[in-house]
Amino acid sequence: MNPLPLQDQRHLDAAEGWLGLGDHLSANEELDQITPELGVHPVVLAVRYQVYAKTKNWDGAVEIAGTFVKLLPEKPAAWISLAYATRRKTGGGIPEAKKILLEAESKFPAEYLIRYNLACYECQLGNLKEAMVWLKRAIDLAGSRDIRLRALEDEDLQALWSKIGEI
């Protein structure tokens, strides 16, 4: 991945700064100043996705994440972002997001976040046994990162809260 030219990098840095300050409009305006053909550069796409996610523009976020998956199919974060936005986009939902992560699951056998999100999806679909299996796999893969506390705060997993201590 080639670095951005200095002027474009300055706009990207400014966009990240505005995003950090919570000014999504100014962040988006800075991204619009980047040379058009560099708008599909992965670092630009990553910041644009953040802007769309913060503003809950899930339809736009799906487009960005879909491009990300095409450009960087070896990055689990691209697949996770696509599933996250797909769940929330107009006409999207958990079943469609689940399909994306099931495809990604075999590509990334060591990525615990994919399994964690599959646990969330199964729980939201009412498939509590499957959700527990995915959550256990996520916990096993997370290793030293104990994600049980995160799971106990995640509303998507609320139906499992009483059972998480058993894992």
N, CA, C and O of each residue as an XYZ file, in Angstrom:
668
protein
N       0.847     -1.178      0.000
C       0.000      0.000      0.000
C       0.889      1.235      0.000
O       1.674      1.453      0.922
N       0.754      2.033     -1.040
C       1.558      3.246     -1.170
C       1.043      4.336     -0.238
O      -0.160      4.450     -0.008
N       1.970      5.139      0.300
C       1.517      6.260      1.132
C       0.839      7.328      0.266
O       1.068      7.418     -0.941
N       0.017      8.115      0.911
C      -0.648      9.211      0.218
C       0.342     10.345     -0.012
O       1.273     10.520      0.774
N       0.154     11.121     -1.084
C       0.949     12.334     -1.247
C       0.705     13.271     -0.056
O      -0.342     13.210      0.590
N       1.667     14.121      0.218
C       1.633     14.967      1.415
C       0.332     15.753      1.563
O      -0.261     15.764      2.642
N      -0.118     16.409      0.496
C      -1.342     17.219      0.607
C      -2.547     16.354      0.956
O      -3.377     16.744      1.776
N      -2.644     15.185      0.336
C      -3.759     14.282      0.632
C      -3.646     13.723      2.046
O      -4.655     13.536      2.726
N      -2.421     13.456      2.487
C      -2.221     12.967      3.854
C      -2.653     14.019      4.871
O      -3.206     13.690      5.920
N      -2.396     15.286      4.553
C      -2.829     16.375      5.451
C      -4.354     16.407      5.574
O      -4.889     16.601      6.666
N      -5.048     16.216      4.451
C      -6.515     16.184      4.505
C      -6.995     14.973      5.306
O      -7.952     15.070      6.074
N      -6.328     13.841      5.123
C      -6.695     12.646      5.880
C      -6.465     12.866      7.369
O      -7.317     12.519      8.186
N      -5.316     13.443      7.729
C      -5.024     13.731      9.132
C      -6.056     14.693      9.724
O      -6.508     14.519     10.855
N      -6.417     15.706      8.941
C      -7.424     16.666      9.408
C      -8.773     15.967      9.600
O      -9.482     16.228     10.572
N      -9.119     15.082      8.673
C     -10.381     14.341      8.794
C     -10.383     13.505     10.073
O     -11.379     13.469     10.795
N      -9.270     12.838     10.347
C      -9.186     12.044     11.578
C      -9.294     12.940     12.809
O      -9.905     12.564     13.809
N      -8.699     14.119     12.729
C      -8.792     15.066     13.840
C     -10.219     15.521     14.075
O     -10.697     15.544     15.209
N     -10.898     15.884     12.989
C     -12.296     16.294     13.114
C     -13.160     15.157     13.644
O     -14.054     15.368     14.463
N     -12.880     13.961     13.168
C     -13.631     12.797     13.636
C     -13.430     12.605     15.134
O     -14.377     12.321     15.868
N     -12.190     12.763     15.578
C     -11.888     12.643     17.005
C     -12.601     13.689     17.848
O     -12.914     13.456     19.015
N     -12.852     14.835     17.248
C     -13.560     15.912     17.947
C     -15.080     15.780     17.832
O     -15.830     16.559     18.421
N     -15.519     14.784     17.065
C     -16.954     14.563     16.914
C     -17.598     15.400     15.823
O     -18.824     15.449     15.728
N     -16.795     16.059     14.998
C     -17.326     16.874     13.907
C     -17.261     16.063     12.615
O     -16.301     16.158     11.851
N     -18.299     15.268     12.390
C     -18.321     14.350     11.252
C     -18.467     15.083      9.927
O     -17.955     14.625      8.906
N     -19.167     16.225      9.934
C     -19.339     17.001      8.717
C     -17.994     17.533      8.226
O     -17.667     17.417      7.045
N     -17.220     18.114      9.136
C     -15.898     18.632      8.747
C     -14.963     17.499      8.337
O     -14.155     17.659      7.423
N     -15.069     16.359      9.010
C     -14.250     15.204      8.633
C     -14.571     14.782      7.206
O     -13.669     14.515      6.412
N     -15.841     14.723      6.888
C     -16.256     14.335      5.540
C     -15.793     15.356      4.505
O     -15.377     14.985      3.407
N     -15.864     16.635      4.852
C     -15.404     17.696      3.934
C     -13.911     17.558      3.654
O     -13.468     17.754      2.522
N     -13.140     17.225      4.676
C     -11.697     17.015      4.472
C     -11.443     15.824      3.560
O     -10.571     15.879      2.693
N     -12.196     14.755      3.750
C     -12.037     13.580      2.888
C     -12.385     13.910      1.439
O     -11.784     13.368      0.512
N     -13.359     14.804      1.249
C     -13.744     15.206     -0.106
C     -12.647     16.012     -0.798
O     -12.662     16.141     -2.023
N     -11.705     16.552     -0.046
C     -10.591     17.326     -0.613
C      -9.459     16.440     -1.129
O      -8.558     16.918     -1.818
N      -9.505     15.154     -0.797
C      -8.458     14.226     -1.244
C      -8.624     13.983     -2.734
O      -9.745     13.901     -3.236
N      -7.509     13.868     -3.438
C      -7.517     13.606     -4.871
C      -8.494     12.467     -5.174
O      -8.377     11.391     -4.589
N      -9.450     12.684     -6.073
C     -10.527     11.706     -6.301
C     -10.059     10.267     -6.523
O     -10.650      9.339     -5.971
N      -9.015     10.069     -7.315
C      -8.579      8.694     -7.571
C      -7.985      8.022     -6.334
O      -7.829      6.801     -6.310
N      -7.655      8.803     -5.313
C      -7.151      8.233     -4.061
C      -8.267      7.992     -3.049
O      -8.016      7.550     -1.928
N      -9.493      8.285     -3.452
C     -10.632      8.049     -2.568
C     -10.847      6.586     -2.247
O     -11.529      6.261     -1.275
N     -10.274      5.689     -3.051
C     -10.389      4.252     -2.783
C      -9.131      3.699     -2.111
O      -8.990      2.485     -1.960
N      -8.233      4.571     -1.715
C      -7.057      4.126     -0.959
C      -7.560      3.572      0.380
O      -8.411      4.190      1.020
N      -7.045      2.423      0.806
C      -7.550      1.801      2.035
C      -7.576      2.710      3.264
O      -8.512      2.625      4.058
N      -6.584      3.568      3.443
C      -6.608      4.427      4.634
C      -7.706      5.486      4.530
O      -8.287      5.889      5.538
N      -7.982      5.929      3.313
C      -9.066      6.894      3.106
C     -10.409      6.197      3.336
O     -11.299      6.747      3.986
N     -10.546      4.993      2.802
C     -11.784      4.233      2.998
C     -12.048      3.966      4.474
O     -13.191      4.033      4.928
N     -10.996      3.663      5.218
C     -11.164      3.362      6.647
C     -11.730      4.567      7.397
O     -12.607      4.417      8.248
N     -11.233      5.748      7.084
C     -11.732      6.951      7.762
C     -13.135      7.287      7.270
O     -13.987      7.692      8.060
N     -13.379      7.124      5.983
C     -14.719      7.392      5.452
C     -15.736      6.444      6.109
O     -16.847      6.855      6.445
N     -15.351      5.183      6.286
C     -16.245      4.233      6.965
C     -16.554      4.725      8.380
O     -17.702      4.675      8.820
N     -15.540      5.194      9.081
C     -15.764      5.698     10.443
C     -16.738      6.867     10.444
O     -17.611      6.952     11.309
N     -16.591      7.764      9.483
C     -17.515      8.906      9.381
C     -18.939      8.395      9.161
O     -19.872      8.839      9.830
N     -19.101      7.471      8.231
C     -20.434      6.946      7.941
C     -21.009      6.198      9.145
O     -22.196      6.319      9.448
N     -20.173      5.438      9.817
C     -20.653      4.699     10.993
C     -21.078      5.665     12.099
O     -22.114      5.465     12.733
N     -20.296      6.693     12.329
C     -20.632      7.660     13.386
C     -21.923      8.411     13.077
O     -22.662      8.793     13.984
N     -22.188      8.617     11.787
C     -23.407      9.335     11.406
C     -24.560      8.378     11.088
O     -25.642      8.793     10.672
N     -24.293      7.085     11.298
C     -25.293      6.035     11.060
C     -25.779      6.007      9.613
O     -26.934      5.685      9.333
N     -24.877      6.350      8.710
C     -25.143      6.238      7.277
C     -24.734      4.820      6.871
O     -23.698      4.612      6.240
N     -25.570      3.854      7.247
C     -25.205      2.444      7.065
C     -25.199      2.019      5.611
O     -24.436      1.131      5.232
N     -26.035      2.637      4.787
C     -26.011      2.303      3.363
C     -24.665      2.706      2.752
O     -24.078      1.950      1.979
N     -24.190      3.884      3.100
C     -22.867      4.317      2.635
C     -21.755      3.473      3.230
O     -20.775      3.162      2.554
N     -21.903      3.107      4.483
C     -20.894      2.289      5.150
C     -20.775      0.918      4.497
O     -19.677      0.370      4.398
N     -21.901      0.359      4.051
C     -21.869     -0.935      3.361
C     -21.083     -0.819      2.056
O     -20.291     -1.700      1.722
N     -21.305      0.269      1.322
C     -20.556      0.465      0.071
C     -19.055      0.537      0.343
O     -18.259     -0.089     -0.356
N     -18.682      1.296      1.352
C     -17.261      1.443      1.694
C     -16.686      0.099      2.139
O     -15.623     -0.305      1.670
N     -17.370     -0.583      3.025
C     -16.879     -1.864      3.530
C     -16.821     -2.913      2.420
O     -15.905     -3.735      2.395
N     -17.783     -2.892      1.511
C     -17.752     -3.810      0.374
C     -16.530     -3.576     -0.501
O     -15.905     -4.527     -0.970
N     -16.195     -2.321     -0.718
C     -14.986     -1.987     -1.469
C     -13.753     -2.455     -0.712
O     -12.814     -2.990     -1.302
N     -13.765     -2.251      0.594
C     -12.670     -2.692      1.457
C     -12.448     -4.201      1.326
O     -11.307     -4.651      1.215
N     -13.523     -4.978      1.337
C     -13.413     -6.435      1.216
C     -12.820     -6.817     -0.142
O     -12.025     -7.753     -0.234
N     -13.207     -6.092     -1.194
C     -12.664     -6.385     -2.528
C     -11.174     -6.034     -2.614
O     -10.389     -6.769     -3.214
N     -10.795     -4.902     -2.008
C      -9.403     -4.462     -2.065
C      -8.498     -5.251     -1.120
O      -7.352     -5.551     -1.454
N      -9.019     -5.583      0.054
C      -8.218     -6.238      1.094
C      -8.952     -7.446      1.663
O      -9.295     -7.456      2.846
N      -9.198     -8.460      0.842
C      -9.962     -9.612      1.330
C      -9.255    -10.389      2.439
O      -9.873    -11.213      3.114
N      -7.973    -10.131      2.625
C      -7.205    -10.826      3.663
C      -7.296    -10.141      5.030
O      -6.692    -10.609      5.995
N      -8.037     -9.048      5.120
C      -8.178     -8.311      6.376
C      -9.514     -8.654      7.049
O     -10.574     -8.319      6.521
N      -9.471     -9.318      8.206
C     -10.726     -9.652      8.890
C     -11.568     -8.430      9.235
O     -12.796     -8.503      9.226
N     -10.923     -7.314      9.537
C     -11.666     -6.103      9.902
C     -12.579     -5.645      8.772
O     -13.645     -5.086      9.029
N     -12.176     -5.872      7.529
C     -13.010     -5.485      6.395
C     -14.312     -6.283      6.402
O     -15.386     -5.720      6.189
N     -14.220     -7.578      6.643
C     -15.393     -8.446      6.677
C     -16.291     -8.109      7.870
O     -17.515     -8.081      7.746
N     -15.676     -7.857      9.018
C     -16.438     -7.516     10.215
C     -17.188     -6.199     10.002
O     -18.355     -6.070     10.374
N     -16.504     -5.224      9.400
C     -17.147     -3.934      9.119
C     -18.305     -4.100      8.152
O     -19.354     -3.479      8.322
N     -18.119     -4.942      7.128
C     -19.189     -5.171      6.160
C     -20.398     -5.808      6.838
O     -21.533     -5.406      6.584
N     -20.165     -6.790      7.693
C     -21.279     -7.433      8.398
C     -21.970     -6.448      9.332
O     -23.199     -6.405      9.392
N     -21.189     -5.657     10.060
C     -21.742     -4.690     11.014
C     -22.672     -3.702     10.297
O     -23.785     -3.438     10.751
N     -22.191     -3.162      9.169
C     -22.995     -2.189      8.428
C     -24.189     -2.857      7.750
O     -25.270     -2.273      7.680
N     -23.998     -4.071      7.254
C     -25.078     -4.800      6.582
C     -26.235     -5.046      7.541
O     -27.402     -4.971      7.158
N     -25.899     -5.338      8.778
C     -26.950     -5.563      9.787
C     -27.838     -4.329      9.928
O     -29.035     -4.449     10.191
N     -27.258     -3.158      9.754
C     -27.953     -1.919     10.054
C     -28.455     -1.159      8.825
O     -29.227     -0.209      8.959
N     -28.025     -1.567      7.633
C     -28.407     -0.827      6.426
C     -29.894     -0.972      6.134
O     -30.569     -1.841      6.684
N     -30.387     -0.108      5.263
C     -31.768     -0.189      4.810
C     -31.990     -1.546      4.153
O     -31.280     -1.913      3.217
N     -32.968     -2.280      4.641
C     -33.271     -3.587      4.086
C     -32.301     -4.686      4.499
O     -32.427     -5.825      4.051
N     -31.343     -4.356      5.342
C     -30.382     -5.358      5.809
C     -30.940     -6.094      7.013
O     -32.144     -6.064      7.264
N     -30.080     -6.740      7.740
C     -30.519     -7.433      8.930
C     -29.501     -8.464      9.366
O     -28.470     -8.669      8.725
N     -29.817     -9.097     10.459
C     -28.902    -10.072     11.054
C     -28.674    -11.275     10.142
O     -27.522    -11.687      9.998
N     -29.688    -11.863      9.521
C     -29.412    -13.023      8.664
C     -28.399    -12.729      7.545
O     -27.532    -13.551      7.250
N     -28.523    -11.551      6.934
C     -27.594    -11.169      5.861
C     -26.185    -10.942      6.429
O     -25.197    -11.356      5.821
N     -26.095    -10.290      7.583
C     -24.794    -10.059      8.223
C     -24.155    -11.383      8.639
O     -22.943    -11.562      8.517
N     -24.968    -12.291      9.122
C     -24.481    -13.608      9.535
C     -23.849    -14.350      8.359
O     -22.811    -14.990      8.523
N     -24.458    -14.274      7.177
C     -23.907    -14.932      5.985
C     -22.505    -14.418      5.680
O     -21.616    -15.191      5.323
N     -22.317    -13.129      5.820
C     -21.003    -12.525      5.560
C     -19.972    -13.097      6.519
O     -18.877    -13.477      6.105
N     -20.317    -13.160      7.795
C     -19.345    -13.652      8.775
C     -19.128    -15.154      8.687
O     -18.041    -15.638      9.002
N     -20.131    -15.890      8.271
C     -19.925    -17.327      8.079
C     -18.931    -17.572      6.942
O     -18.125    -18.500      7.006
N     -18.992    -16.748      5.917
C     -18.005    -16.846      4.832
C     -16.614    -16.470      5.345
O     -15.626    -17.119      5.003
N     -16.543    -15.439      6.151
C     -15.253    -14.980      6.675
C     -14.674    -15.945      7.708
O     -13.455    -16.039      7.854
N     -15.530    -16.649      8.414
C     -15.082    -17.529      9.508
C     -14.068    -18.559      9.029
O     -13.079    -18.818      9.715
N     -14.297    -19.141      7.877
C     -13.354    -20.155      7.378
C     -12.062    -19.525      6.863
O     -11.024    -20.187      6.841
N     -12.108    -18.273      6.455
C     -10.922    -17.576      5.955
C      -9.986    -17.142      7.089
O      -8.779    -16.999      6.893
N     -10.561    -16.938      8.267
C      -9.792    -16.399      9.392
C      -9.998    -17.274     10.631
O     -10.728    -16.890     11.546
N      -9.363    -18.438     10.665
C      -9.596    -19.380     11.767
C      -9.139    -18.878     13.134
O      -9.547    -19.434     14.153
N      -8.310    -17.851     13.180
C      -7.799    -17.365     14.466
C      -8.440    -16.052     14.910
O      -8.037    -15.493     15.930
N      -9.415    -15.554     14.178
C     -10.012    -14.249     14.493
C     -11.210    -14.405     15.433
O     -12.290    -14.827     15.020
N     -10.999    -14.062     16.693
C     -12.054    -14.249     17.697
C     -13.241    -13.321     17.492
O     -14.363    -13.692     17.837
N     -13.036    -12.126     16.943
C     -14.148    -11.177     16.791
C     -15.220    -11.675     15.823
O     -16.397    -11.348     15.973
N     -14.813    -12.461     14.839
C     -15.808    -13.029     13.929
C     -16.715    -13.966     14.701
O     -17.936    -13.906     14.554
N     -16.135    -14.836     15.525
C     -16.940    -15.762     16.323
C     -17.788    -15.021     17.352
O     -18.938    -15.387     17.596
N     -17.219    -13.983     17.953
C     -17.960    -13.186     18.934
C     -19.210    -12.580     18.279
O     -20.306    -12.642     18.837
N     -19.028    -12.000     17.097
C     -20.170    -11.392     16.403
C     -21.175    -12.445     15.946
O     -22.379    -12.189     15.945
N     -20.700    -13.613     15.563
C     -21.632    -14.695     15.223
C     -22.435    -15.104     16.462
O     -23.617    -15.426     16.352
N     -21.805    -15.093     17.631
C     -22.534    -15.378     18.877
C     -23.636    -14.336     19.088
O     -24.759    -14.676     19.459
N     -23.307    -13.081     18.852
C     -24.305    -12.013     18.993
C     -25.467    -12.225     18.029
O     -26.630    -12.094     18.410
N     -25.147    -12.551     16.787
C     -26.192    -12.739     15.789
C     -27.095    -13.916     16.155
O     -28.319    -13.810     16.085
N     -26.488    -15.028     16.541
C     -27.292    -16.207     16.905
C     -28.176    -15.901     18.116
O     -29.334    -16.316     18.167
N     -27.633    -15.184     19.073
C     -28.410    -14.828     20.258
C     -29.604    -13.958     19.860
O     -30.718    -14.176     20.337
N     -29.376    -12.979     18.995
C     -30.462    -12.108     18.550
C     -31.504    -12.861     17.727
O     -32.672    -12.475     17.691
N     -31.076    -13.935     17.070
C     -32.013    -14.759     16.299
C     -32.732    -15.785     17.164
O     -33.599    -16.513     16.682
N     -32.363    -15.842     18.469
C     -33.001    -16.772     19.388
C     -32.373    -18.157     19.404
O     -32.923    -19.080     20.006
N     -31.243    -18.308     18.759
C     -30.531    -19.588     18.707
C     -29.482    -19.615     19.817
O     -28.287    -19.466     19.563
N     -29.952    -19.807     21.055
C     -29.071    -19.648     22.212
C     -27.989    -20.719     22.307
O     -26.874    -20.426     22.738
N     -28.293    -21.942     21.916
C     -27.269    -22.991     21.954
C     -26.141    -22.673     20.983
O     -24.964    -22.773     21.331
N     -26.508    -22.290     19.763
C     -25.500    -21.924     18.776
C     -24.710    -20.702     19.244
O     -23.497    -20.626     19.050
N     -25.401    -19.757     19.856
C     -24.735    -18.556     20.368
C     -23.682    -18.931     21.407
O     -22.581    -18.379     21.406
N     -24.013    -19.855     22.282
C     -23.046    -20.291     23.309
C     -21.841    -20.968     22.666
O     -20.710    -20.762     23.108
N     -22.065    -21.764     21.640
C     -20.949    -22.430     20.951
C     -20.013    -21.382     20.338
O     -18.795    -21.470     20.493
N     -20.578    -20.398     19.648
C     -19.756    -19.350     19.040
C     -19.036    -18.523     20.100
O     -17.871    -18.166     19.926
N     -19.730    -18.216     21.199
C     -19.100    -17.422     22.254
C     -17.950    -18.192     22.892
O     -16.905    -17.609     23.177
N     -18.121    -19.465     23.116
C     -17.043    -20.290     23.677
C     -15.844    -20.300     22.742
O     -14.705    -20.170     23.191
N     -16.091    -20.454     21.450
C     -14.987    -20.416     20.470
C     -14.279    -19.065     20.506
O     -13.051    -18.998     20.454
N     -15.057    -17.998     20.595
C     -14.464    -16.658     20.648
C     -13.590    -16.507     21.889
O     -12.480    -15.981     21.813
N     -14.091    -16.965     23.019
C     -13.338    -16.866     24.267
C     -12.058    -17.683     24.183
O     -10.998    -17.224     24.610
N     -12.147    -18.889     23.639
C     -10.958    -19.736     23.484
C      -9.925    -19.071     22.584
O      -8.732    -19.105     22.885
N     -10.368    -18.467     21.484
C      -9.446    -17.815     20.554
C      -8.873    -16.511     21.097
O      -7.755    -16.131     20.749
N      -9.626    -15.833     21.939
C      -9.174    -14.540     22.463
C      -7.953    -14.686     23.364
O      -7.205    -13.728     23.563
N      -7.754    -15.866     23.901
C      -6.564    -16.105     24.713
C      -6.519    -15.228     25.942
O      -7.436    -15.241     26.764
N      -5.448    -14.468     26.064
C      -5.256    -13.651     27.270
C      -6.267    -12.510     27.377
O      -6.472    -11.966     28.462
N      -6.895    -12.146     26.270
C      -7.939    -11.118     26.306
C      -9.213    -11.772     26.822
O      -9.829    -12.569     26.115
N      -9.601    -11.451     28.015
C     -10.830    -12.050     28.550
C     -12.019    -11.227     28.084
O     -12.256    -10.120     28.567
N     -12.754    -11.778     27.149
C     -13.888    -11.050     26.577
C     -15.189    -11.339     27.309
O     -16.253    -10.889     26.884
N     -15.115    -12.074     28.389
C     -16.342    -12.365     29.152
C     -16.974    -11.075     29.685
O     -18.194    -10.913     29.638
N     -16.150    -10.166     30.185
C     -16.686     -8.902     30.710
C     -17.367     -8.105     29.602
O     -18.425     -7.511     29.811
N     -16.759     -8.099     28.441
C     -17.371     -7.418     27.298
C     -18.721     -8.054     26.980
O     -19.704     -7.354     26.733
N     -18.760     -9.388     26.989
C     -19.998    -10.105     26.688
C     -21.085     -9.795     27.719
O     -22.269     -9.730     27.386
N     -20.674     -9.607     28.960
C     -21.638     -9.315     30.024
C     -22.210     -7.899     29.935
O     -23.175     -7.572     30.624
N     -21.615     -7.068     29.089
C     -22.122     -5.712     28.882
C     -22.789     -5.539     27.522
O     -23.367     -4.491     27.235
N     -22.705     -6.571     26.690
C     -23.208     -6.485     25.326
C     -24.691     -6.841     25.299
O     -25.070     -7.977     25.583
N     -25.522     -5.869     24.957
C     -26.977     -6.069     24.917
C     -27.368     -7.189     23.954
O     -28.368     -7.874     24.171
N     -26.585     -7.376     22.897
C     -26.890     -8.444     21.947
C     -26.821     -9.821     22.593
O     -27.454    -10.764     22.119
N     -26.063     -9.938     23.658
C     -25.869    -11.226     24.338
C     -26.643    -11.325     25.647
O     -26.412    -12.246     26.430
N     -27.537    -10.413     25.891
C     -28.248    -10.363     27.170
C     -28.899    -11.696     27.538
O     -28.908    -12.068     28.711
N     -29.435    -12.411     26.575
C     -30.092    -13.693     26.870
C     -29.099    -14.738     27.395
O     -29.514    -15.760     27.943
N     -27.802    -14.492     27.234
C     -26.773    -15.433     27.701
C     -26.075    -14.985     28.971
O     -25.262    -15.729     29.520
N     -26.370    -13.797     29.445
C     -25.622    -13.245     30.574
C     -25.542    -14.214     31.755
O     -24.485    -14.343     32.373
N     -26.609    -14.875     32.066
C     -26.609    -15.776     33.244
C     -25.754    -17.024     33.013
O     -25.402    -17.714     33.971
N     -25.418    -17.320     31.765
C     -24.661    -18.531     31.449
C     -23.190    -18.273     31.131
O     -22.406    -19.216     31.032
N     -22.817    -17.028     30.975
C     -21.452    -16.706     30.565
C     -20.440    -17.171     31.595
O     -19.332    -17.561     31.226
N     -20.777    -17.143     32.844
C     -19.862    -17.613     33.894
C     -19.530    -19.094     33.782
O     -18.520    -19.545     34.323
N     -20.364    -19.851     33.091
C     -20.132    -21.290     32.920
C     -19.097    -21.608     31.857
O     -18.598    -22.731     31.786
N     -18.776    -20.625     31.035
C     -17.826    -20.847     29.934
C     -16.401    -20.773     30.463
O     -15.450    -20.932     29.698
